[in-house]
Amino acid sequence: MRYTLCQKILNILAFALSSIESKQSFRGFRREEIALRNLRVVLGRLPSKDELRSVFFYHALYHLQLGFAPKKDLNLDDRSWTYIQDMIRIAEEAGAVFVSAHLGLPELVSYFLSKSGIDVFVLVESLRNRAERLFFGLARQRFQINLTTSIRYILKELKEPRGKIFAFLLDRPIPGAESVRIFGRESRISSIPFKISERFGLRVFGFKVVRHKEFIPPLLSPHNFLFSFQMRELENFQDMVSFIEQIIIGHYLQWNPFCIYPFTF
């Protein structure tokens, strides 16, 4: 597998930054403590030190890949292209709603869709920190994503849905949240995707874009830049909740656990 100089540099930077980040705070709590508490709920056990090192490494690498990696250095494995072609066809025929979680590099699929003329609209949480808003705004523009914190903007675009994908990352607070049971605990997840489906007749799909291989402890490997994209149609709201639960459990090393959930404390 090709291992470019840029990939090597970003791997090294991620390794260094992950050590620093683990000692930082988020809303008055150490990031390490928040990660431990959330992962304990997800896994049903405390993660090991090496697992936690991998979580922080992949989180740091995500930001570096999102903001700075040349897109030619971010690749999909062979079987992913069948799903990409399916996604393009579905968008061209009628448009669709896609949902996922904050894990892997979900923004990557938008880049390949945009090359086929598909517009991607993402409803995101409103970030408090101005620097974070600026970084994510600029970084996600690199992947041809139309970002908004307004459901009204999404509804406006839904009047002509063909050629469009409407995406939601549901493990963070966005409008329309309902009480659910996930990981055996009480939490909240938005029901907007299926409300859109009912009103506009669009199908709802779950998707994930995750690294081809995961390492415990983290390794500085070219495999950190090879991703796998998969999707499946979701039947209803509960199926959607189950899908989010399954992909987080299945790829917890690549999940971003730095959020205060109802089950965190």
Steps between C-alpha positions, in 0.01 A plus 500: 500500500627846407611705802548866413709756684188698592337189648809431708510858630129502592535166678789636708314824578189305604710286733649811663172694519307207646726499805440872553124478446454227759608747769267781387158589638154517343224691680678471832592131474816332379454359151645170618233472769217575255635243254532237774146555624340494154699200382413311817133537408558407134718195574351390831852514646784744548729530196865407542775763496602387151141523376476852641826594329353383170181702557699820556730422207216446252323811628810714442560339161139570397552874547829495311351300213192720486692826500830430330536164323513519120190321376716279279644356823153400629387183327206257496543123481376317190164380630402854603456612141191285451334685787616836362336423164181392680498824699544707184218315323264542796577872523450553127166316497330668795744626763538327836570540871819349643588465867816406688700587811817692580742222419752432226498772232137536383584817305709300254200357313380853417815565297433203272130587469578860403717376212181348355300819550319395819442773760540400866325694777583433864314624807760551774497599864567864584852514645566742784867555421563747216833340405330158472223646285759657269712186474214260429335743261814541290610136530164359393485740207805315368274196463224698323254483791220751546480554877212648694370517856153593369232240429320768297791504255474121464123524444555761229740271314257208540253672267722376214670189646624331181877498471538565873601312813383622842731370772473494878755387762260390770720433801521873576223745595312631197133614482217251535660280767282234660560279802645162404671206663846441358794302645251393768466860623267794450610759244362721222518466120337719235199361314532757220627250239178296510281809528662617176445154353129509584446854372707488180495130416876453521673178602725499807838325500760442766864532396848483642842608372760334722866417474571171328700376799515596868798454727534457878726671598507749209747442216646752257375312196383582145186301587392804704429669165300219337127511573204268455155640411185297560128581511162333549140614486329562833141393561391729782615718790588206726699335221689828468580508873621140481720582201666791683555276803652221287747715307624672817550170681661348191742790450531650846870573447406743221203654681521850643393446865566858613144608565287524813212258447208426734684178590848651548462580868 
